[in-house]
């Protein structure tokens, strides 16, 4: 039975090489401290933000751009044809009056 007047047994002595797990004071063991956790957290955060980041938006193509340029070309051609027709009519009128 349990008795308060009798001291507890001490643990058995370690082997010559000591424990296979380094002590926390030497940076080993299972508890590596808050700095390692902070570094791991920052690494995970950086990877997550990089993977989930939005790519640069590309400008939307202007669907009317091709039509606008075609209309401008047609207006230019119309001006040339109209000018040529006017010149031709002028020549015809000059020939008739002679």
C-alpha positions as CSV (number, residue, x, y, z in Angstrom):
1,X,0.0,0.0,0.0
2,X,0.9,3.7,-0.3
3,X,2.9,5.2,2.5
4,X,4.0,8.8,2.8
5,X,6.9,8.0,5.1
6,X,8.6,5.8,2.6
7,X,10.5,7.6,-0.2
8,X,9.6,6.9,-3.8
9,X,11.9,4.7,-5.9
10,X,14.2,6.7,-8.1
11,X,14.2,5.8,-11.8
12,X,16.8,3.3,-13.0
13,X,20.1,4.9,-14.1
14,X,20.5,5.6,-17.8
15,X,22.9,3.6,-19.9
16,X,26.3,5.0,-20.6
17,X,25.3,6.8,-23.8
18,X,22.3,8.5,-22.2
19,X,19.0,9.0,-23.8
20,X,18.7,8.6,-27.6
21,X,16.5,11.8,-27.7
22,X,18.5,15.0,-27.2
23,X,17.3,17.2,-24.3
24,X,15.2,20.3,-25.0
25,X,18.0,22.4,-23.7
26,X,20.2,21.3,-26.6
27,X,17.4,22.0,-29.1
28,X,16.3,18.4,-29.5
29,X,13.4,16.3,-28.4
30,X,9.9,16.6,-29.5
31,X,9.4,20.2,-28.4
32,X,11.5,22.4,-30.7
33,X,10.1,25.7,-29.4
34,X,8.0,28.5,-30.8
35,X,10.6,29.6,-33.4
36,X,10.3,26.5,-35.4
37,X,6.5,26.6,-35.3
38,X,6.6,30.3,-36.4
39,X,8.9,29.4,-39.3
40,X,6.6,26.5,-40.4
41,X,3.5,28.7,-40.1
42,X,5.1,31.4,-42.2
43,X,6.2,28.9,-44.8
44,X,2.7,27.4,-45.1
45,X,1.2,30.9,-45.2
46,X,3.6,32.0,-48.0
47,X,2.9,28.9,-50.1
48,X,-0.9,29.3,-49.6
49,X,-0.9,32.9,-50.6
50,X,1.3,32.2,-53.6
51,X,-0.9,29.3,-54.8
52,X,-4.1,31.2,-54.2
53,X,-3.0,34.5,-55.7
54,X,-5.0,36.0,-58.6
55,X,-3.1,36.2,-61.9
56,X,-2.9,39.6,-63.6
57,X,-6.2,40.3,-65.3
58,X,-5.9,40.4,-69.1
59,X,-7.8,43.3,-70.8
60,X,-11.0,42.2,-72.3
61,X,-10.9,42.1,-76.1
62,X,-12.9,44.9,-77.8
63,X,-15.5,43.1,-80.0
64,X,-16.2,46.2,-82.0
65,X,-12.6,47.1,-82.8
66,X,-12.6,45.0,-86.0
67,X,-15.9,46.6,-87.1
68,X,-14.7,50.1,-86.4
69,X,-11.5,49.6,-88.4
70,X,-13.6,48.1,-91.3
71,X,-16.0,51.1,-91.3
72,X,-13.0,53.6,-91.3
73,X,-11.5,51.7,-94.3
74,X,-14.8,51.8,-96.1
75,X,-15.2,55.5,-95.5
76,X,-11.7,56.1,-96.9
77,X,-12.5,54.0,-100.0
78,X,-15.9,55.8,-100.4
79,X,-14.1,59.2,-100.4
80,X,-11.7,58.0,-103.1
81,X,-14.4,56.5,-105.2
82,X,-16.6,59.6,-104.8
83,X,-13.6,61.9,-105.8
84,X,-12.8,59.7,-108.8
85,X,-16.5,59.8,-109.9
86,X,-16.6,63.6,-109.6
87,X,-13.4,63.9,-111.7
88,X,-14.8,61.6,-114.3
89,X,-18.1,63.6,-114.5
90,X,-16.1,66.8,-114.8
91,X,-14.1,65.3,-117.7
92,X,-17.3,64.2,-119.4
93,X,-18.9,67.6,-119.0
94,X,-15.9,69.3,-120.5
95,X,-15.9,67.0,-123.5
96,X,-19.6,67.6,-124.1
97,X,-19.2,71.4,-124.0
98,X,-16.5,71.4,-126.6
